[in-house]
Amino acid sequence: MFASHDLNSSPGPALARAGAEALLCVRGVSLQFRGVKALSDVSFDVRPGEIFSIIGPNGAGKTSMLNCISGRYSPTSGSVHLQGREITRLHPQARARAGIGRTFQNLALFGHMSVLDNILAARHTKLRNNFITGGLYWGTGARVEEMRHREAVEEIIEFFGIAHVRHALAGTLSYGLRKRVELARALALEPIVLLLDEPMAGMNLEEKEDVARYVVELRRERGITIAMIEHDMGVVADVSDRIVVLNYGRKIAEGLASDVLSDPAVKTAYLGWEAA
Ligand SMILES: Nc1ncnc2c1ncn2[C@@H]1O[C@H](COP(=O)(O)OP(=O)(O)OP(=O)(O)O)[C@@H](O)[C@H]1O
């Protein structure tokens, strides 16, 4: 789909280093909303440093799965582990501190705040000198920490090429730029795993290429593991290492992107693609 098909040519340092052990481990996750079974006994592993895609038709349970990982929902049964630590029942903030970062299907920036303040606000959850401890901690330590955070934010702004809009109100930016700021904000929390919910939805080809490149660079340059929902199969094929396919809340396939995407059953029955 993209002009450049070598987006995924380098597996990145973390994947090369880590071998095949799981970083994020989803086991037997089910989720029920009254009468609706959104997820039924879904298990998969996301390995260190990989770009992992969750795909499937509308209503398959993809966002529900991301929400069970990020803590927005608690699974009815099953478990989620990050680096061997169970996080199934932790609140979203505690999961963010544990290393789960995420972006949303619909933009969730503070439109009336500047780009810089949006990113700093996210970073704030990492600050030790919050309102409660501030009185005890205020002084040289707090100033040094504040400087460290500002440096980290500047580096992120540089990484995403958004320095020219740093003081612009987020709500005034183009959709593509706002998506980049959203990624920057998620990165400010220094996640171990970044969950992306349709990061390229509503974008034209050029904007999609742009975001896809940042996703690949996040992994390659920062060693961040990515788990994302994406509907555009061209993007999925270009950037993913491995894929899980959901349908009616059940896992119907998991494996290397090339294998899963060429599986005739997946193509015909679940993605509406023409069989090979
Ligand atoms: N908060 C909720 N309350 C009730 N039912 C829900 C809720 N969230 C999701 N569902 C249902 O759970 C099922 C899975 O929905 P989910 O949004 O996870 O699918 P999806 O694969 O992300 O779909 P899409 O690609 O359209 O975003 C659907 O039948 C949906 O209607």
The ligand as a MOL file (V3000), in Angstrom:
LIG
                    3D

  0  0  0     0  0            999 V3000
M  V30 BEGIN CTAB
M  V30 COUNTS 31 33 0 0 0
M  V30 BEGIN ATOM
M  V30 1 N -19.5820 -0.3040 27.1420 0
M  V30 2 C -20.2430 -1.2460 26.4620 0
M  V30 3 N -21.4750 -1.6400 26.8220 0
M  V30 4 C -22.1400 -2.6030 26.1510 0
M  V30 5 N -21.6370 -3.2620 25.0880 0
M  V30 6 C -20.4090 -2.9220 24.6650 0
M  V30 7 C -19.6390 -1.8890 25.3230 0
M  V30 8 N -18.4350 -1.7690 24.6900 0
M  V30 9 C -18.4610 -2.6650 23.6810 0
M  V30 10 N -19.6310 -3.3470 23.6660 0
M  V30 11 C -20.0030 -4.4090 22.7350 0
M  V30 12 O -18.9520 -5.3680 22.7460 0
M  V30 13 C -18.7150 -5.8430 21.4190 0
M  V30 14 C -17.2720 -5.5570 21.0350 0
M  V30 15 O -17.1170 -4.1340 20.8700 0
M  V30 16 P -15.7220 -3.4550 20.5860 0
M  V30 17 O -15.9460 -1.9920 20.5610 0
M  V30 18 O -14.7130 -3.9770 21.5270 0
M  V30 19 O -15.3980 -3.9890 19.1060 0
M  V30 20 P -14.3250 -3.4760 18.0650 0
M  V30 21 O -13.7370 -4.6820 17.4410 0
M  V30 22 O -13.3760 -2.5400 18.7190 0
M  V30 23 O -15.2380 -2.7020 17.0200 0
M  V30 24 P -14.8880 -1.4540 16.0390 0
M  V30 25 O -13.9230 -1.9620 15.0210 0
M  V30 26 O -16.2170 -1.1460 15.4450 0
M  V30 27 O -14.3430 -0.3430 16.8960 0
M  V30 28 C -19.7320 -5.1600 20.5300 0
M  V30 29 O -20.8470 -6.0240 20.3800 0
M  V30 30 C -20.1100 -3.9230 21.3010 0
M  V30 31 O -21.4100 -3.4940 20.9770 0
M  V30 END ATOM
M  V30 BEGIN BOND
M  V30 1 1 1 2
M  V30 2 1 2 3
M  V30 3 2 2 7
M  V30 4 2 3 4
M  V30 5 1 4 5
M  V30 6 2 5 6
M  V30 7 1 6 7
M  V30 8 1 6 10
M  V30 9 1 7 8
M  V30 10 2 8 9
M  V30 11 1 9 10
M  V30 12 1 10 11
M  V30 13 1 11 12
M  V30 14 1 11 30
M  V30 15 1 12 13
M  V30 16 1 13 14
M  V30 17 1 13 28
M  V30 18 1 14 15
M  V30 19 1 15 16
M  V30 20 2 16 17
M  V30 21 1 16 18
M  V30 22 1 16 19
M  V30 23 1 19 20
M  V30 24 2 20 21
M  V30 25 1 20 22
M  V30 26 1 20 23
M  V30 27 1 23 24
M  V30 28 2 24 25
M  V30 29 1 24 26
M  V30 30 1 24 27
M  V30 31 1 28 29
M  V30 32 1 28 30
M  V30 33 1 30 31
M  V30 END BOND
M  V30 END CTAB
M  END
